[in-house]
């Protein structure tokens, strides 16, 4: 699902290799920590809010991740432009969602 959304958001992998490298990293961390289901539940909540014309606020360590952007967690509000991460900037977008920090949860 993430990579299907990435096709829409970022285009083909060959056209945006930095974005896909970021996605690959984030998906690996999310899977390693056992969180894929959490992301899918939040995606359903965001979709429900969008359909109900209700703002869904994103918070937490993964809120600005490329995965959330690819899963369409971001929405336009009152005609404002949609804002998402810029994974081509070369930084990791989920610094707090880390296997090294998992023991603290």
Backbone as numpy.savetxt, mean C-alpha at the origin, in Angstrom:
# Nx Ny Nz CAx CAy CAz Cx Cy Cz
-3.43 -9.68 -6.03 -4.25 -8.50 -6.03 -3.38 -7.24 -6.03
-2.31 -7.27 -5.25 -1.41 -6.12 -5.18 -0.80 -5.82 -6.54
-0.34 -6.86 -7.22 0.33 -6.64 -8.49 -0.65 -6.32 -9.62
-1.91 -6.73 -9.48 -2.93 -6.30 -10.43 -3.16 -4.80 -10.30
-3.25 -4.33 -9.05 -3.41 -2.89 -8.82 -2.18 -2.12 -9.25
-1.02 -2.72 -9.08 0.23 -2.05 -9.48 0.25 -1.83 -10.99
-0.32 -2.74 -11.74 -0.39 -2.55 -13.20 -1.15 -1.27 -13.53
-2.21 -1.01 -12.78 -3.01 0.20 -13.02 -2.27 1.44 -12.52
-1.70 1.34 -11.32 -1.05 2.49 -10.69 0.30 2.85 -11.32
1.12 1.84 -11.60 2.50 2.08 -12.01 2.80 1.69 -13.44
1.87 0.99 -14.10 2.15 0.50 -15.44 2.89 -0.83 -15.38
3.51 -1.19 -16.46 4.21 -2.47 -16.55 5.48 -2.47 -15.70
5.84 -3.64 -15.22 7.05 -3.79 -14.40 8.28 -3.24 -15.13
8.38 -3.50 -16.43 9.53 -3.05 -17.21 9.60 -1.52 -17.30
8.45 -0.86 -17.20 8.40 0.60 -17.31 8.70 1.30 -15.99
8.58 0.60 -14.88 8.79 1.22 -13.58 9.45 0.22 -12.61
10.68 -0.18 -12.89 11.32 -1.22 -12.08 11.54 -0.82 -10.62
11.75 0.46 -10.33 11.95 0.88 -8.94 10.67 0.70 -8.12
9.55 1.03 -8.72 8.27 0.86 -8.01 8.03 -0.62 -7.72
8.32 -1.47 -8.68 8.10 -2.89 -8.48 9.11 -3.51 -7.51
10.31 -2.98 -7.48 11.29 -3.45 -6.49 10.79 -3.10 -5.09
10.21 -1.92 -4.94 9.63 -1.51 -3.67 8.46 -2.42 -3.29
7.60 -2.69 -4.24 6.47 -3.59 -3.99 6.94 -4.98 -3.60
7.91 -5.50 -4.31 8.44 -6.84 -4.00 8.94 -6.89 -2.55
9.67 -5.85 -2.15 10.20 -5.79 -0.79 9.06 -5.75 0.23
8.09 -4.88 0.00 6.99 -4.73 0.95 6.16 -6.00 1.05
5.86 -6.61 -0.07 5.07 -7.86 -0.06 5.83 -8.94 0.72
7.13 -9.01 0.53 7.94 -9.99 1.25 7.85 -9.77 2.77
7.97 -8.52 3.20 7.90 -8.21 4.63 6.50 -8.54 5.17
5.47 -8.14 4.44 4.09 -8.39 4.86 3.82 -9.88 4.98
4.28 -10.65 4.01 4.10 -12.11 4.07 4.91 -12.73 5.21
6.14 -12.26 5.40 7.00 -12.79 6.45 6.38 -12.57 7.84
5.71 -11.44 8.01 5.10 -11.12 9.30 3.70 -11.71 9.46
3.17 -12.30 8.39 1.85 -12.92 8.46 0.70 -11.94 8.39
0.89 -10.81 7.70 -0.12 -9.76 7.67 -0.95 -9.65 6.39
-0.82 -10.52 5.40 -1.61 -10.33 4.18 -3.11 -10.19 4.45
-3.64 -10.99 5.35 -5.07 -10.93 5.65 -5.49 -9.58 6.20
-4.64 -8.98 7.01 -4.95 -7.65 7.57 -5.10 -6.61 6.47
-4.21 -6.67 5.49 -4.26 -5.71 4.39 -5.54 -5.91 3.57
-5.94 -7.15 3.39 -7.16 -7.41 2.62 -8.41 -6.96 3.37
-8.43 -7.13 4.68 -9.56 -6.65 5.47 -9.65 -5.13 5.39
-8.52 -4.46 5.56 -8.52 -3.00 5.48 -8.93 -2.54 4.09
-8.49 -3.25 3.06 -8.90 -2.91 1.70 -10.42 -2.99 1.56
-11.03 -4.01 2.14 -12.50 -4.12 2.09 -13.17 -2.98 2.85
-12.61 -2.59 3.98 -13.17 -1.47 4.75 -13.08 -0.18 3.94
-11.92 0.05 3.32 -11.74 1.25 2.51 -12.72 1.26 1.34
-12.89 0.12 0.69 -13.83 0.02 -0.42 -15.26 0.32 0.06
-15.65 -0.25 1.20 -16.98 0.00 1.75 -17.17 1.50 2.01
-16.19 2.13 2.65 -16.28 3.56 2.94 -16.39 4.38 1.67
-15.61 4.01 0.67 -15.65 4.73 -0.60 -17.04 4.62 -1.22
-17.61 3.42 -1.22 -18.94 3.22 -1.79 -20.02 3.94 -0.99
-19.80 4.12 0.30 -20.75 4.81 1.17 -20.47 6.31 1.22
-19.51 6.76 0.40 -19.12 8.18 0.35 -18.67 8.68 1.73
-17.90 7.84 2.41 -17.37 8.15 3.72 -15.85 8.15 3.64
-15.25 9.13 4.25 -13.79 9.20 4.25 -13.20 8.10 5.12
-12.23 7.39 4.61 -11.53 6.35 5.37 -10.11 6.82 5.60
-9.79 7.12 6.84 -8.46 7.62 7.20 -7.46 6.47 7.29
-6.29 6.64 6.70 -5.23 5.63 6.78 -4.27 6.06 7.88
-3.92 5.10 8.72 -2.96 5.38 9.78 -2.10 4.15 9.99
-1.00 4.34 10.66 -0.15 3.21 11.00 1.10 3.15 10.15
1.97 2.21 10.46 3.28 2.14 9.82 3.24 1.82 8.33
2.18 1.21 7.85 2.13 0.83 6.44 1.24 1.75 5.62
0.70 2.79 6.23 -0.28 3.63 5.54 0.25 4.26 4.25
1.51 4.58 4.19 2.07 5.20 3.00 2.86 4.22 2.14
2.57 2.95 2.29 3.32 1.95 1.55 2.87 1.87 0.09
3.76 1.37 -0.73 3.42 1.15 -2.14 2.34 0.08 -2.27
2.31 -0.88 -1.33 1.27 -1.91 -1.35 -0.10 -1.27 -1.16
-0.23 -0.39 -0.19 -1.52 0.29 0.02 -1.91 1.12 -1.20
-0.94 1.75 -1.82 -1.23 2.52 -3.04 -1.72 1.61 -4.14
-1.09 0.45 -4.31 -1.50 -0.50 -5.35 -2.85 -1.12 -5.05
-3.20 -1.24 -3.77 -4.50 -1.81 -3.38 -5.60 -0.74 -3.35
-5.28 0.47 -3.79 -6.25 1.55 -3.89 -6.80 1.97 -2.53
-5.94 2.06 -1.51 -6.37 2.58 -0.22 -6.57 4.09 -0.30
-5.96 4.72 -1.28 -6.04 6.16 -1.42 -7.26 6.51 -2.25
-7.93 7.60 -1.89 -9.10 8.02 -2.63 -9.07 9.53 -2.80
-9.80 10.00 -3.80 -9.90 11.43 -4.02 -10.95 12.00 -3.09
-10.68 13.16 -2.56 -11.60 13.80 -1.64 -11.93 15.19 -2.18
-13.21 15.46 -2.40 -13.70 16.77 -2.80 -12.91 17.35 -3.97
-12.60 16.53 -4.95 -11.94 17.01 -6.15 -10.44 17.21 -6.01
-9.88 16.93 -4.85 -8.43 17.05 -4.68 -7.75 15.92 -5.42
-6.53 16.13 -5.79 -5.78 15.08 -6.47 -5.44 13.97 -5.49
-5.45 12.77 -5.98 -5.09 11.62 -5.17 -3.60 11.67 -4.89
-3.24 11.41 -3.66 -1.84 11.46 -3.26 -1.42 10.06 -2.83
-0.28 9.64 -3.29 0.23 8.33 -2.91 1.73 8.39 -2.77
2.32 7.29 -2.42 3.76 7.27 -2.22 4.51 7.37 -3.53
5.74 7.75 -3.43 6.61 7.82 -4.60 7.70 6.78 -4.44
7.40 5.52 -4.74 8.38 4.46 -4.47 9.65 4.58 -5.29
9.65 5.41 -6.31 10.86 5.58 -7.10 11.88 6.46 -6.38
11.49 7.03 -5.24 12.40 7.90 -4.50 13.53 7.11 -3.85
13.39 5.79 -3.77 14.47 4.98 -3.27 14.44 4.69 -1.78
13.39 5.11 -1.07 13.35 4.71 0.33 12.29 3.66 0.57
12.47 2.98 1.66 11.49 1.97 2.05 10.33 2.68 2.71
9.12 2.33 2.34 7.94 3.02 2.83 7.35 2.41 4.10
7.84 1.29 4.55 7.26 0.68 5.74 8.34 0.43 6.79
8.96 1.51 7.29 10.07 1.34 8.21 9.66 0.70 9.54
8.43 0.91 9.99 8.01 0.36 11.27 7.44 -1.04 11.13
7.08 -1.42 9.93 6.58 -2.77 9.67 7.78 -3.60 9.25
8.49 -4.08 10.24 9.78 -4.71 10.01 9.90 -6.00 10.80
10.50 -7.03 10.21 10.73 -8.27 10.97 11.57 -8.03 12.22
12.47 -7.06 12.17 13.33 -6.77 13.33 12.52 -6.22 14.50
11.42 -5.54 14.20 10.60 -4.94 15.25 9.46 -5.86 15.70
9.26 -6.98 15.01 8.12 -7.86 15.29 8.13 -8.38 16.72
9.27 -8.57 17.30 9.32 -9.11 18.66 8.73 -8.14 19.70
8.57 -6.86 19.32 8.02 -5.85 20.23 6.49 -5.84 20.22
5.87 -6.61 19.33 4.39 -6.59 19.25 3.79 -7.59 20.17
